[in-house]
């Protein structure tokens, strides 16, 4: 199979790109000829031919310009399958890893201050993204779609009812499970200055407003008198305002598994996440997760068994109840999850969809 894979920016070291790295490796190992079309990339992938897709213009124009440029570049080669991880003009398979832009805008309006709501989504960038998204989800332009949660599948059915549901495939995110079971708890706690009796929440992620960090900081400020409750924050974002004394900032970590090993609960309260990897990482580490129903990864959660799901990320009382539940559990024994989390299975299922698409052509 001669495959064209589209990713606007590729990094061989970025955590979010681990899926792409493993997929490229699996394709090469299976003997497929793989071409990666990207605007920017870092590092190398064995057996992959890189194609630079240069675009210019303002931020509002660049996604559309990239889609147009990569469409033109694809005309110079004959490919058995075009697999896009971006909203582009025409492809055989599209992976909707970012969910739907129009749903993201709905959530922003829902949680924005009243005076800001009329302004959300009015810029040229958002208009272009919505138009490009409509083209991507046109069944005449895309043969198959891969989603990473049933939440996103439902959003596609609601907003793009013309796209046949039988051509939408749910393949959940996977992680390297062994990586997240490799750090001893005592070693991790010592590294971050935590006591064995501390009850530690952890937040991992960037784009802090979208992912609910302001609510967690508010919660910790309200509980600053509890000497044993701590929040470990792993983010590259610049923090705003006063940070409560019971919050520990680590900055970005290349070995984020250490933060999970030190923690008792992942607290992650997004207003929109198609399927957050941090939930799978935490569950692989054996710690429970408190997240929201606006996160497709909440489908991994069995309430009271391996976490809790909040219907409102701003509900501090409900958050407190969930945290008390896990604090009173009184044991660091790993929680169990019923759905597979292994990255290799994710890559294998993706490869099946690509191969089936080619056979059906």
N, C-alpha and C positions, 0 to 999 in steps of 0.2 A: 504494500500500500504506500502510495506517495501522498504524504499528508502535509497540509499547510496549517500551521498553528499561529493564531494571532493573539499577541499580548502587547499592549502599548508600551509598557515598561517592564523589563525583565531583569531580575537580580538573582544571581546564583547563591546569594547569602541571605536574602530576606526571608523571614519566617512565613510571610504570606505567600511566598512563591514556592514553598516546599512542595505543594501539590503539582505545580508545573514541572519542577525538577524531577520528581518521581515519575511523572507521566512521560516526560521526554526520555528518561532512562529506560522505562518499560517499552516504549516504542522502538528505541534503538535495539534493545535486547531481543525484541521480537522480529527484528530484521526489517522494520519499516523505514522508508526514506522520509526523514522529517525535516521540514523547513520552518523556521521561526521568523515571523514578520513582526518587527518591533520598532518603535521610535527610538528607544534607548534600551541598552542592556549593559549589565556588568557581569564579568566572569564568563566562563565557557561551559558548554554542555557537550560531552563527547557524542559524536555521531550526528550532530545537529548542524544544519546549514543556516546561518543567520542572514537575514535580509533587512537592511536599514530602510526605514520608511520615514523620510524627513518631512516635517511639516512646520509651517510658520503661521503666525497670526496671534491674536489676542486669546486669552484664556477661554472666552466664550465661544471661540470658533474652532479651537484645536481638536476636540473630539470628532466633530464633523469632518474637519480637514483630514484627520488621520483615517477615518472611515473611507473617505473618497480616495485618498492616496493608496491605501492598502488594497482597495478594490481594483485600482488601476494596475498596481504591481502584480496582482494575481493573474492578470490577463497575459502575462509573459511566460506563464508556465501552466502545464496541464496537471491538475491534482485530482487524485481519487476522492479526497475528502478535505474540505475546508472546515477547521474547527476554531471557532472564535471564542475568546474569553473577554471580548469587548463588545459593546454595541456597535455593530458594523452593518454594512448595506446588504450583503448577501453572503450566506454561508450554509454549509450542510448541517452543522451542529453548532449551537450556541449554548454556552454554559452561563446561566444567569446567576453568577456568584454574587453579584451586587444587588440582587433583587430588582424591584421596580422603582425607578426614579420618582414616578408620580405618587407612589405610596410613601416614599421618604418625605416628599413635600407635604403630604397630608399629615404625617406625624409631626413635622416641624410646626405646622400651623396649629395643631392640636395643643402642643406644649409651649408655644411661644407666648410671650406677654401679649395681652389683647391688642395693644397698639401696634405691634409688629406683624400680626397675622396677615393683614391685607398686603404686606410687602413681600411675603415669602413666595418665592418662585416667579417673581415678575421680571427678573433680569434675562438678558439675551442668552446667557449660559444655560439657564434652565429651559428656556424655550427650545433651544437647539437640542438639548438632551432629550426632551420629551418627543420632539419630532424624530430624532434618530432612534429612540426606543420604539416608537410606533412602526418604523420601517423594519427593525429587527424582529419584532413580534408579528409581522405579517407572514402568514403561512406560505405566501408566494416567494418570500425571501429566505426563509429558514425551514429546513426539513424537520429537524428535531431539536428539542431544548432539554438541557440537563438542569435540574434545580437541586438545591441541597436541603430543602425542607418542604413539607406539605403546606406550610404557610405560604411560601412563594408560589407553589402550584395553584393554590386557591386564588391568589392575587392575579395570576395570569388568566385564570378562568373568569374572574370578575371583570377585569379591565380589557382583556383581549379574547372575548368569547369565540371569535372566529378561528382561533388556533385550536386544532384538534387535541383533546386531552390525551389521546392514545399516543401522541407524538411527544409527550412530556414525560421525562424519566427522572425519578427521584433517586439521587445518589448522595448520601450524606457525607459530610466532611469526615476525613479520617486524620489520625495523628500517629506518630511513632510511639506506640504505647510504652515500650521499654524505656525510652528516653525519660518519660515522666514518672518512672518508678526507680530512678537510679540514685537519688540524693537522700541520705539519711536525715531524718527530721532534726535530730540534735545538732548536726553540723550546720544545717540551714538556719536554725534558730540562733545559734551562736554568731553566725555571719551577720545577721540583721539586728543583733542586739536585743533579742527577744528572750524572755524567761520561759521556762518550761510550763509555768502556771498561767501564762498569758493566753487569752483567747484571741486568735488572730484572724481577721478578715483580710482578704486580698482582692485587689482590683488590678486587672491587666488590660491595657489598651490605650490607644490614642484616639483623638477626636472626642475629648472628654465630655462635652455637652451631649453629644449624640448617645454616648455610652453610659450616661447617668452618674458620672463622678461628682458633680455638684451636690446631688442628693445625698451621696455617701458622706461627703465632707460635712454637710449640714447635720446628718445623723451623728457623726463622730463628735462634732462640736457640742451637741446636746448631751452627749455621754462622756464628756471630758473628765468628769469626776470619778469615772470607773477606772481605777488604776490598772486593771488587768485586760481591758478591751483595747485592742490595737487594730489599726488598718495599715496594711502594706500596699503602697501604690507603685505600680510598675508602669511608667508612661514616659514618652519622650516629649509630651506637651509641656508648654510653659504654664505653670500654675498661677492662678489669679487669686488675689485677696489673701487673707490671713489663713494659714494652715493650722488646724487644731494640733495641740501638743501630742495627742495620741495617734497621729498619722506619721508614718515613716515613708519618705520618698526615696526610691532606689534609683530613679532614672531608668533609661532603657537597659535591658539585660539580654546578653546573648545566651545566657543559661537560665531562662525564665523558669525552668523546672525547679530551681532552688527556691523561688518564691512560693510556688505551690507546696513544696515539701515543708516549708516553714509555717504554712497556714492551716486553719481549721475549716474555713468556708470561703468559697469564691462568691463575692457579692458584685453582681454585674447587672446594671439596671438600664438597658438601652431603650430609646424610644423607637428605634428601628434597626434590626440586624437580621439579614436573611438567614444566617446560621453561623453564629459566632464560634470560631475555633477555640476560644478560651474555655468554653463550656466543656468541649471534648477533652481539652488538655487537663482541666481540673478533675473531671471524672476519671480520666486515665491515671491521675495522681492519687485517686482514692478519696478526694475530699468532696463534700456536697456542694451544691450550687444554688444560690438564690438569684433568680433572674426574672425577666418579665415575659408576658405573653406576646410582646412585640418582637421577640427573638425566636427565630425558627428553631434554634437549638433547644428551646424549652420543650420540644417534643421528646427530648432525651430524658426529661425529668419525671420521676414518679414521686409525687408529693409525700414527704415524710420518709421516703426510702433513700433517695439520693439528692434531695433538694426540695425547693419550693418555687412556685411561679406566681409572681405578683401581677394583678391586672392593672395596677397603677404604679408606675415607678416612683411617683412622688409621695406614696402612702408610707409615711415614716412609722406609723403605728404597726402596719402589717409587716414592715421590714423588721421592726423590733421583735415582734412575735416570732418570726422565722428564726432570727438569730438566737433568741432564748431557747427555742426548740433544740437547736443543735448544740448550744452551750450546755443545756441540761442533759444531753445525751451522755456526756461524761466519758466518751471513749474516742480514741483516735483511730479505731479500726476502719479500714477502707470501706467506703460505701460501694454498693453493687449497681451496675447499670445493665439493662437487658439488651440494648442495641449495640452492635459492633462498632468499635471506634478505630479499628486498624487502618492505617493509611494505605497499605498494600491492597486491601480489599476495595477501597475507594478507587484506586488507580485501575485495578482489574476490571471493575464494572464500567468505568469510563471507556476503557479500551474496547470492551464488548459492544458498547453503543456505537463507537466509531466503525468497528468492523461490520456490524450489522447494517449500518447506514450504507456502506460501500456495497455490500452484497445485494441490497435491495434496489440499488440504482439501476 
